[in-house]
Amino acid sequence: MGEPAATAAILAAAGVLLVLAGLASPLSNRLGVPVLVVFLALGMAAGSEGLGGIPFDDYELAFRLGTIALVLILFDGGLNTDPTVLRRAALPAGLLATIGVVATAALVALGGLALGLEPVTALIVGAVVSSTDAAATFAVLRSSGVRLRESTAATLEVESGLNDPMAILLTTIATEIALEHAVGAGSVARLLVEQFGVGAVVGVGLGFAARGLLRSVQLPAAGLYPVLTLAIAFLSFGVATLLKGSGFVAVYATGLLLAAGPLPYGAGVRRVHDALAWLSQIMMFTLLGLLVFPSRLLPTLGVGLGLALLLAFVARPLAVAPVLALLRVPRHENAFISWVGLRGAVPIILGAFPAVSGYPRGDEIFHLVFFIVLATSFVPGATVGWVARKLGIADPSPPPPPASLELVSLRDLPGEFVWYHVAPASAVADSYVRDLPMPEGCLVTLVVRGRDVVVPRGSTMFRAGDQVCVFVLPEGRPLLDLLFGGAPEER
């Protein structure tokens, strides 16, 4: 097939896959499984052994594209992490992302040995499946209508952002051992320092530099700001990696630093990066599904199922529960976090690394890891919402309002829109708008009552259950928080 027909065929196939992936997302909600399972299944169906018959077995290309996708996903994760959430969850999440990951990898490796895997293969598989994916967990919770308490959600979110570099480091070390390269304690320690130290320094340094740049530069169009932040993400990963540090640590840290300060056109920038992260997930999982040959999954069925059950019922709880117990995390939260360590993008991408590095059993490892991730998406994936309700860690506060207002500007403005929930015991309940002692410069702009949107007037009465949007200046926040009976629901 000549040009432009060949390019047109590729674009048409990509368009069909993206449309199907987008339309299939509601299916995952009804089934109660992470959306990644749907994307992977779609890729498998389109592959050489599926209905689509698309031939694809290029591990190196899949690994490169997967790395780019991970950069976009991690940067978006950092950009959307609340700094207060990060500070609150830094200690437990940091310990789980280091001690917890190493313990999980070791326990899975021992399980692999017991199930008959070669020692180096068991070591690689343990390292590859040691990191978690908060996006998969939260997707399942949303589909089941459950919201977690802030402390639990924060620990899961920050842990997943921090544990990927450790899993990557362990996979690199295990693959080097498998290829019979000398790996001593000194070289492992040096790798740890280089990966985390250089990655953190580059990420934080570029994050501060990027904040200053974005504040000082005046771009002619709002659409150029997401382009600039995208360039910063790629630069952070590239510089850190070239300096032998972890590019993933760097890009996540850069996103965190940008989130910690005012960001010009912040709502628009975050929306663009959220779309890029979703596109990356769809592309990555569909591509990895294409890379899988269902006929090669069958030989891994016994070992894969055994390791998936071991990971869910033994390795994750034993690696997590003691750490959280030492930090005096409540038992119900400890039990939930120990149960919901869902696997996602990183293990499957890392599963391709041994094949890219030339390890003879790389293809077997990739298909084994693929099966483990798929199995753990159902157990414990399908039970996450039920377990959250049973343990009583679902957030009882009302859900975010169905409507929203945003203050979008290319420069810093002093005010913001804040949402409040009117509780029955709130001071404003059954009061009129005109009777509120509103701080100067603050204004009630919108009231959402059930499915109705009410334009507030002086004669509008606040009722219990209302969601109220208020334009607030910084000096007026304390009084408004007091009047509405607490912190805002959503900004």
Secondary structure, DSSP 8 states (H G I E B T S, - for coil): --TTHHHHHHHHHHHHHHHHHHHHHHHHHHHTS-HHHHHHHHHHHHBTTSSS-B----HHHHHHHHHHHHHHHHHHHHHT--HHHHHHHHHHHHHIIIIIHHHHHHHHHHHHHHTT--HHHHHHHHHHTT---HHHHHHHHHHTT--B-HHHHHHHHHHHHHHHHHHHHHHHHHHHHHTT----HHHHHHHHIIIIIIHHHHHHHHHHHHHHHHHH---SSTTHHHHHHHHHHHHHHHHHHHTTS-HHHHHHHHHHHHHTS--TTHHHHHHHHHHHHHHHHHHHHHHHHHH--HHHHGGGHHHHHHHHHHIIIIIHHHHHHHHHHHTT--HHHHHHHHH-----HHHHHHHTHHHHTT-TTHHHHHHHHHHHHHHHHHTTGGGHHHHHHHHT-B--S----S-------SS--S-EEEEEE--TTSTTTT-BGGGS---TT-EEEEEEETTEEE---TT-B--TT-EEEEEE-GGGHHHHHHHHTSS-SB-
